[in-house]
Amino acid sequence: MAAGKKAKNIGKSVKGKAKEVTGKAVGNESLEAKGRAEQAAGDAKQAAQKAKDALKH
């Protein structure tokens, strides 16, 4: 996996987790849901990139 893409996807997952935790802490369900969605998107992109890499080798 390209290091730049990997870092970007991990960053998106971490950012989503931070939003989720913040939303939960302040009782903001919208922020919590956005965080979960962003985290899921980052995880999905990581999985897709790993699958792509596996096919190359």
Secondary structure, DSSP 8 states (H G I E B T S, - for coil): --HHHHHHHHHHHHHHHHHHHHHHHHT-HHHHHHHHHHHHHHHHHHHHHHHHHHHH-
